[in-house]
């Protein structure tokens, strides 16, 4: 049976049940986790002795089973041989029960269901990058605690906070002359990390100077839109905290840029075009998404209003709020991008 994590047992090499399973880079480790006094850091330290670990994640809701993802299957194979059914010295002699684990294959889909990527490389939208576990669980809690001590502004379906410059929903732009001050100290660690983020281009000035914090209640999403070209520079970073979601990207080949309507602070889908390309990616808590290039300038991004998402055949419940930190750089002049069809700066001069 597939775990809620989206991983399951690999198939045997043959019909012979005694044949060893095909090695995988992911290990399912039982008798290990916070419920039995083992932190993710403890697990990382123990398994890093066998090779580079890409991540440690909860395998289910029990708190006693984790997934350890190595970069290479060979490292997982060594760890399996050394630790399965044996006491682990680095974990106070705890006996671990380990098996290989592989991603659940997507179920056959009918109707209008959209396959959901779990990595930016699977998504196939140029300029989109994602890093899981961009912040630690402790850093996540610190960020959430920091914004929860600050005043929120209520919109129709969500609450927001603005730093650096206020975002004006009526015009989907900012007043670049109204500087609110430097970005708050509680995001300093995030700002240090994004400098080395995949896909980041060198910048002679500050990489970002505007932050919008959005709090989405359970099931609330965001209508399709392109962040206004003339308002912000190319790179837009979005950090997901607390709850997961699916983000969909849409490209309208026959359309052109139009400012979306806003009613009482709620975005409304401005495109009536029926033909468009759709792609979707799963954003787990603590992941950072970068939209740049074509993915930022020519694709609408959209968070469906769902309380339950289907991710590769697994039911993911949005049973908590989701808080996003969106970092951008305010543009000081007209946009000079090559995506004129979707550019408001171009439409003003044509």
N, C-alpha and C positions, 0 to 999 in steps of 0.2 A: 504493500500500500504506500502511495506517495506521501511524503511528509509535507506539512504546510509550507515548508521552506521552498518547495518547488523542486526538490531533489528526491530521487528514489534509488533502489538497488539497481546496479547494472545487470544485464542479462548474462547468463553463463556462457562460456565459450562453446558449449555443446549441450546436447540433451542430457549428458551425464552429469548428475548433480554433484559429483565429486570433483569435477573439473574446476580449477581455480577461476574466479571471476576476472574479467578484464580490468587491469589497473586503471584508476581514475586519479585526477589531480585533487579530488575532493574526498575527504574522509568524514564519515558519520561517526561521532565519538559519544558513546553512552557512559553514564556514571561520571559525568563531567559537566560543570556549569555552576551558576550562582546559587542554585538551590542546594548544592552540596559543598558550598564554600570555595568554589574555584572561579576566579574571575577570568574574563577574556584575556587580560594581560598575562595571567598565569599560564593559560593554554598557549598563547603565542610564544612565550619564553620556552615552554617545554617542547613544542613541535618545531621551533626554528632551529633546533639542533640538527634537524635532518634535511633542511633546505629552506629556501626563501618562502615565507608564508604570505599569501595575497590577502587573506582575511580570515577572521573568526566570527561566526554568526550563530545565533540560536537556531537549533534544528526544529524546534516546536515550542509550545508554550509551557513545557514542563519545568524548564530551568535546569534540567539535569542531562541534556543532550545538546551537543554543539556540532557545527560543521566547520571543519578546518580546510581551507582552500590553499593548496600549494600552487606555485607557478608551474611546476613540472610534475608529471605523474611519477617519475622516478623517485622523487623525494617522498611522495606519499607512500610509495611501495616500501621504501626503507623504514619509514615511521610505522607502517602497519606491521612489518616483520618484527620490529623492536618492541612495540608497545601493546599489541593486541593480546588481551588476556593475561598481561603481565603487570606487575607493579611499576609505576612510573616514579622514579626517584625525585624528579623535579616537581611532582604533584603530591608530595608527602606519602609516597608509596601507594597511591590510589590505583586500583586495578581498572584498566579501561577496556571497554568492549567496542571494537572498531570494525567498520566495514566500509567498502568503497561506496561512493554515492555519485550519481550522474544527474544532470538536469532532466526534469520530466519533459518528454516530447509533447509538443502541442497536439491537442485533440483535433480530429477533423472538424472543421468549422462549417456552419451553414449560414445562409442568410447574409447579413451585413456585418458579421463579426469581423473584427480587425485583429490580425496577429500583433502581439505586443513584444517588442524587443526588450531585452534585459541588459543590453550594452549598446553604447553609441555606435560601435562598429556594425552591429546588426541592423540598426535603424536605417543607415544609408542616406542620411541627409547631410550634405556637405556643410562643414563648419560647426556641427553639433558634437560636443564632447561631454562625457560624464565620468565622474570618479565616485565610487561608493565609499562609505565610511570616511568622507572628507574631514569630518570632525569626529572626535570620540564621543561616547555616550556621556561622559562627564562634561565635556565642552558643550554638548547639546543642552544639557540641563542648565548650565551657566548662562547660555544665550537666552533660553526661554525665561529664566528667572529675571534676567536683566530687562527684557522688554515688558514683562508683566509688572514691573515696578514703575513703568512709564505710562503716560496717558495715551489711550487709544482714540482714534477718530472712527465713528461708526458710519459705514456705508449701508447700502440696501441689504447686502447679504454677507458682508464680512467687515472686519475691523482692520485699520491700517495705522502705521506710524511712518513718518518721513524724516529723514536726516540728510543734511547737506543742502538739498533743495527740495521744496515741496512739489509733488506731482499734482497737476491740475487736471482732474478727470473730465471737466467740461470741454477742454481743448486737447486732451491727451498730450500735454506738453508741460514744460516747466518755465518759470520766470527766472532766467539765468541771472537777473540783477538782484534777486532776493536770496542771498546766501544765508542759510540757517546756522552755519558753523561747520567745523570739521566733523567727520564721522566719529561716533562715540567710541570711547576706549574699549568697550566690551567686545568690539568686532576686530580688535587689533590682530589677534591670532589668525583670524580668517583672512585679513588683508595680507598678512605675511605669507600665508600658504598659497594664495591665488597667483602670486608672482611666478611660481613654477608650475602652474596648472597646464596640462596638455593643451596645445593650440593657442596659448597666449602669445601675443605679438609684443615685441619690445616697444616701450612707450617712454618718451623723454620727460613726460609729466606724470602726475598721479594716474594710476591705472583706473581708479574709480573715485568718484566724489559725491555720489548720490546713492542713498539706500532707502528702499521702501520695504517695510515689514508688513506682510499680509497674514491675517489670521482667518483661516477658512473653517467654519463649523463642519461637523460631520456631514459628508455628502455634497458639500458646496464646491463648485468649480469656477471656471473662468471662461467667458465666451471667446471665440476665435478672434485674434487680432495680431497685428504686427506693431511692435513698439515704434512709435513715430520716428522716422529717419532723422528729421531735423532736430528732434529733442535730444537724442542720445548718440554717442559714438558707436562703433561697431560691436564691441564685446559686452555682452550682458550675462551676468552670473546669477544663478538662482540656487540657493541653498534650501533644501527641504528638511524640516524638522518636525518631530512629534509623530506625524502620520504620513502614510504613503499616498500616492496617487498615480494615475496614468496621465501622461501629457501626450496629446495628439498634435501632429504637425500636418498642415494642409497647404497645398500649393494650387492656386487657381490660375491655370495657364492662360486663360482668355481674359482674365480680369485685370484691373488696374488698381492703384492705390486709392482708397477712400477712407476718410476718417470715420471710425465706428461711432454710432450714436451712444450717448450715455444718458440714462434716466435715473435720477436719484443716486448717482454713484455706481450704478450697475451697468456693466458693459452689455451692449446688444450687438448681435451678429449683423454686420452691415452688408455681408455678401449674400446675394440671392443666386449666385451661380451654382448650377447643379453638378457641373463636371469639375472635379478636382482630385488631386492625388492625396491619399491619406496614409500616414504612417504614425505609429505610436510607440512610446517607450515607458517603461515602469520606473518611477522615481521612488526608491526606498528612503526611509528616514536617514538623515545624516549624509545624503548624497548631494553633490554639487554638479550642476549642469551649466555648461557654457554654450551660449548661442552666438555665433560669429559668421561672417561671410554670408553665403547664400542662405544658410539656415536662419540667420537673424533678419536679413533684409528681404527675402523673397517668400518665406513660408510663414503662414499664420500659426501661432501656437495656441493651444486650447486645452483646458482641463474639463472633461465631461462632468456633469452634475450626477454623480453616482454614489450610492452608499455601499455598493459591492462592485468590485472589478474582477474580471476574468484575466488572469495572467498565466498563460500556458496551461490552461485547464485547471488552475488552482483558484479558489475563491479567496480574494483578498478583501477583508472588510475594512471600510473606513470608519472605524468605531471610535475615533478620537479626532480632535481638531488637528489641522495641519497648519504649520506656520512656515512661511517662506521668507527668506531674506534675499531681496533682489538688488544686486549691486550694479550700478551703471555710471557712465561718465557723461556729463552734460556737454552737449555740442555747442560750440560758440559761434559757429557759422553754418551756412547751408550744407547739406549732405552732398558729397561728390561721388557716391557709390555708382557702380555699373548696373544696378538693378533699377533703371529708370521707371519701368512699368509699375513698380511698387513704391516709388519714392515721392513723398509729398513735396520735397524741395524742387524736384523736377516739374511737378504739376503746377507749382506756383509761377514758374518761369516760362511755361509752354503756352 
